[in-house]
Amino acid sequence: MNFKRAVIKVGSALIAPENNGCSGKYALAIAQFITNCQQQGKEIILVSSGGVAAGRSLIHHGSPELSGATKKAMASVGQMQMMANWQRFFDTPCSQILITQSDLADRKRYISIKETIQIQLANNVLPIVNENDTVTTDNLSVGDNDNLAALVAQVCEADSLFIFSDIDGVFTKDPKVNDDAVLIPEISEITDEIYAMAGTSRNHLATGGMKTKIQAAEKAVEHGINTYIINGTKNHVFSSLLNKINPGTRFAADKNIITAKKHWLKHTLKSNGQITLDAGAVNALINQGASLLPAGILSVANNFQAGDTIELIDGQSNRIIAKGICLYNHHDLKRIMGKQSDEIDGILGHDFGDVIVHRDDMVLLHNERDDMQNLTKTEAD
């Protein structure tokens, strides 16, 4: 459990455990742990949930089922409360970094976030990251802070990700309803069976749950980042961590690390369209490391522009097998699909190259699960 730079994600259940404002009940012990890590020369980036929960008591509402606009209003005022709550536990300065999906998807802004965090760490500032809920839409939202933390860990080149919540880790069964459930201390490979163990969040203010934590772990370990799910409500876990003892579940970092660009493409960019492929094209992509040519395209779905990210669908299994940056828009692609590359210029009167998606701008997803499987041809990400 030796680490030099870690992202620590703290769930809303630890920030506002009573759902009516910020509290130091659990946050104080986490802050002390962060301080101890910093005193040992470790660098920490904090990803903190809790804006909605912190602002809940300050915005009038009449139902536990909050509208999107109400949640945004709560997040806006709650973010101030949350930051003030964290800062009071530290003698060193904290910074506020609010980001959206589009910030992570844009390569220049992505690099800007990375550089900002690096400079702050060099100056003993604790970066505190949260999603910019007030301006997010469905298309701009990461969706939950577990996955946001995994993306931040990749941005800042962390070697470890700690997800603190009110659960001990991954169990063989739901421990809340099964007395014989056993904690799994080490997971070397994230399989369908591991996902099958994931339950759903019972907290109506939370956007995560065990499923999103496993998704986050999968993102992180693919980038060589050890990931831990830890119960932050128990004070003894922090001394265990400082003594290099794992008190929760550890997901071991993958030794076969994918490149930063492919990680960014796979987990950060959202798709704007879909292309369905014949068996020959699928085989060429998966088994031969080829680029996608127009001859192998069976159909094109949704409206997208040249340079947009699209999903590539196996026409036989109807599964998403890859994501990539398309060199042609949907209108042109419908005219040249099924044709040979040397016919493109004659059909369109121009060409942007012989390939539709270059291999360097593509990442295979044939091992993805859940929402990456069994989608219809007309569904968009």
N, C-alpha and C positions, 0 to 999 in steps of 0.2 A: 504493500500500500504506500509505496514511496511516490510522491507526486510533487511537481514543482509549480504547476499552474493548474488551477481547478476552477470550474464553474459550479457554483452552488445554487440550486433552484429551491426556493421555499414556497410551499403551497399556501393558498388562502386560508386553509384550516389552521395554520400556524400563525398567520398574521392577525387574523380577526376570528379567534376561536369561538366567540359568542355571536358572531355575525352582526355586530352592532358597532363596529369601530375597531381601531388598532389596539393591540395589547402587547405588553412585554412578557406575557405568560410563557411563551415559547421562544419568542424572538430574542430575548435577552441571552439565553443560553447559546443560541446559534451565533449571535454577535460575539460572544466570548470565545467560541470555537474559531470564528474567523480571525479574531485578534491573535489568538494563540498560533494559528497557522502563519499569519503575517510575521509574528515574532520569530518564527522558525525559518523565515526567508522564503516562504511560499507565497505565490501570487494568487489572489482570489478575485473572481468576478461573480457578482451576485445577481441572479435573475429572480425577481420577487413578484409573486402574484399578490392578490389582495386588494387591488384598487376598488373593485366593485363592492367587496365585503366591507372595506373601510368606509366607503361613502354611502352605504345603505341607509344609515340612520339620518343622513343629511338631505336625502331626496325623498319627497313624498311618493308613495306608491300604494296601490290597493290590493296587490296580489303577489303571491310567491312566484308566479310565472311572470317574470319581468320582460318588458318589451326591449328590443334592441336599443331604442333611443334612451330609455330609462337607464339601462346598464351603462351606456356611454356617459350619461350625465353623472352617474354614481362614480364611474371610473375616473372622471375628470377631477372631481372634488376629492375622491378617496386617494388619488395618487399623491396629492399634497400631504394628506394625513400619513400615508404610508412612508413617504420619504422622511418626514419629520420624525416619525417613530424610529426609523433605522438610524438616522443621524445622531439621535440622543444617546445611542449606545456606543458610539465611536468617538475617540479623541482626534482621529485623523479625518480629513474631509471625504465626503461621498459625492459622487456625481450621478446625475439622472440621464439615462439614455433611453429614449422612447423610439421604437422602430416598428415598421410595418413589413408585410410580405414584400411589397414593392421595393423597399430599401434593400432587402436581402437579394431580391431578384436582379436588381441593377448592379452590374459589376463594379462600376465606379463608386456607388454608395456603399457597396459591400466592403470595398477596400478602405473607404473613408471611415467606416465603423471600426474596422480592424486597427487602423492607424490611431484613431482616437483612444481606443482602449489601451493600446501599447504605450502611448504617451502618459496616460493617467496612471498605469501601473508603475511606470518608471518614476513617477512623482509621488508614490505612496498614496494615491487616491483610490478609493474603493468604487469601481463602476457598478451602478445598480441599474439593471436593464429590465424593461417591461415592454409589452406591446402597447403601441399608441392607440388604445381602444377608441378614443374619441373620434379619430378620423378613419378608422378602418371600416371596410365594407367586406362582404363575403369574399370578393375577389382579392382583397388586400390583406386579409386576416391570416395569420399563421394558424390560429384557432385555439391553441392552448399553450401554456408556458412550459410544459414538459418538452414539447417538440421545439419550442423557441429556444430553450436552454441548450438542447442538442445542437441547434444551428449556431448559437452563439459560441459554444465550445469549439465548434469547427472554425468559426471566424477568427477567434483569438488564439487558435492553436493550443488549446488546453490538452493536458494529458489525462485528466480525470473529470468526471461529471458526477456530482452528488445531488440526488433528487430527494429532498427532505419533505415528508408529508406526515400523515397520521397513521400510516400503515408500516408494518415491520419489514415488508419485502414481498417477494413472490412466494406463494404457498402452492402446495399440490392441489388444494381445494380452497374454497372461500372459508377463511377461519371464523367468520362471523356466524356461519350456520353449520359448520362441520367441526366437531371437537377433535377429530383425528387429522386435521389439516397439519402439514409439516412445512416449515420454512425451508426454502431452497437457498442455500448460502452461495452457491456458485453455478452460473450458467455459462457454458462455453460456446453454445450455439443456440440462436433464437430460431426455434422451429414452430411449426403449426401447433404442436402440442403445448408449447409455452404460451402462445397466443390464446389457446383454448382455456387456459387457466385464468385469463384476465376477466375480472368482473367489471361492473359499471359503477360510476360515482353515484353515491347517494346524496351528495351535497348539491342542492339546486343552484348554489352560487358558484360552484366549481365547474370548470370546463374540461377537466382531465378525468382521471381514473386510472386503473392499472393498465388498461389497453394503451392509453397514450404514453404511459411511462415505458412500456415495452417498445412502442414505436420509437420513442426518443432514444432508448438504449440501442436499438438497431441502427439508427442514424449515426450515433456516436461511435459505436464499436467498429463500424465500417471505416471510420476515419482514424482508427487506432486509439480511441479514447476509452479507458476503463470507466464503466458506469455503475453507480451504486444506488440502490433504493433503500433509504434509511428512515426510521421512525424518529422524526424530530421532536416528538412530545416526550421522549424519554431521555433524561439528562445523562444517563450512563453511556449512551451511544457516542457522545463526543469524546469522552476520555478513552473509549475503545479505539476510536478512529485515530486519536493522537498517539496511541500505543500500537498502531498499525494492526489492529484487530478489526475484522469486518463484522459489524453487528447486524447486517441486513442481507441483501442479495447483491452479489457482484456479477456484472456481465463482463466477461473478459474481452479485451480489445482484440479485434481481428488483426492477424499478422499480415494478411493480404490487403493492404490499405489501398483503396481506390484513390485516384488523383483528386485534387481539390476541385478542378473544373467539373469532373463527372459527379462528384458529391454535390456540388452546387446545382448542377443540372438535374440530378435525380431527386433531390429533396427540397429544393428551394423554388425553382421555376414552376409555375403553374401552367398547365396545358390549355391551349386555345382551340384545339381541333384534334381530329383523329383520322388516321389512314389505315385501311384494312389491306392486308397483304396476302398473296398466295403462298402456297407451301414452299415453293422454290426460294422466294425472297426471305421467308422466315428462316429457312435452313442456312441461307447465305449469311444472314445477320448473326445468328446464334453460333453456328459451327465454323464459319469461315472468316469471321471478323470483317465482313464486307460492308461497304456503304450501301445505302438504299438507292436503287435505280427505278426509273418510272415503269419499266416493264413488269415489275412485280406488284404493282398497286391495283387492287380490285375496286376500291371505292374511297371516296373522300367525304368526311362529315364535318359540319360546322364551318363558319366563316373565319378565316385567319389570314394573316399577312405574311409576306416573306420575312424571315427572321424570327417568327413566332415559334414557341415550343409546341410540339404536337406529340400525341401518343401513337405508337405503332401497334396495330392489332393483328393477331394471328387469325386469319379468316376461318380456320378449321375449329379452333378451340374457343374463339371469341375472347381471348385473354390478351391483356396488354403485355407486350414483350419488351418494349423499349420506349424511351422518350428521346426526342432529338430536336434540333433546330432546323426548321424547314427552309430551304432556299427559294421556294416558290409559294405564291399565294394559292388559296383554295380554287379560285377561278381558273388560273393557268393549269393547276394540277389536274383538274377534271378534264382538261383538253388533252393532256399528254399522258395520263395514266394508261398503262398497258402498252405504251409505245417504246421503241428503242431510243436510246440516248441521242443517237445521231439524227433523229427526226425532230428533236425539240425546236431547233431554230426554224425549220421549215413550217412547223405548226404555229408557233407563237410569234415568229418574226424576230425573236431575240432568245438568248439563253443565258442563264446564270451559272452554267456548269452542267456536266453530264450527270451529276448525282442529285437526288432530292434531299437526302440527309447524309452528310458526310460522317464517316465512322468516328472521326475525332470530336464531332458535335453530338454524339449519341451515347446513351448509357443503357445497357440491357437491364430489364426488370423481370426477367422470367422467373426469378425466385421471390418476387414480391407477393404479399398476402393481402387478404381482406379487401380493402377498397381498390387494390390494384388487380383484382381478379374478377372475372365473370361480369364485366360491364357490357352494356349493349353498345352497338356501333355509334349510336347517336348521343351517348352520354359524354359530357365534358367534365374535366376535373373541377 
